[in-house]
Amino acid sequence: MPKIQFTYGNENKTVEAETGKTILQVAQANSIPMISACGGMGICTTCMCMIEKNPENLEPATPAEKNMGLDGKINRLGCQARIKGATSVFL
Ligand code: FES
């Protein structure tokens, strides 16, 4: 399973993730404090995060992300970005 490194506050945590899961799902499953005010509907932006490494290891931007002007490279919605391989996420 791909390894996902999360950086938040002064902490770093690396976890294994099932491919096809969203960054938000992986964060929540590992007690990483990613906010999701709309519950993952892709409308609130509270799950916005920065992809520090390997943005190509995420599925392309979804229509919800494109509607917000996100190109699917550096800034992603955690609830929309699905994992294909190892990456690094800054909250
Ligand atoms: S949780 Fe609301 S946009 Fe992702």
Residues whose N, C-alpha, C, O or C-beta is under 5 A from the ligand:
A	BS01	FES	I35 S36 A37 C38 G39 G40 M41 G42 I43 C44 T45 T46 C47 L77 C79
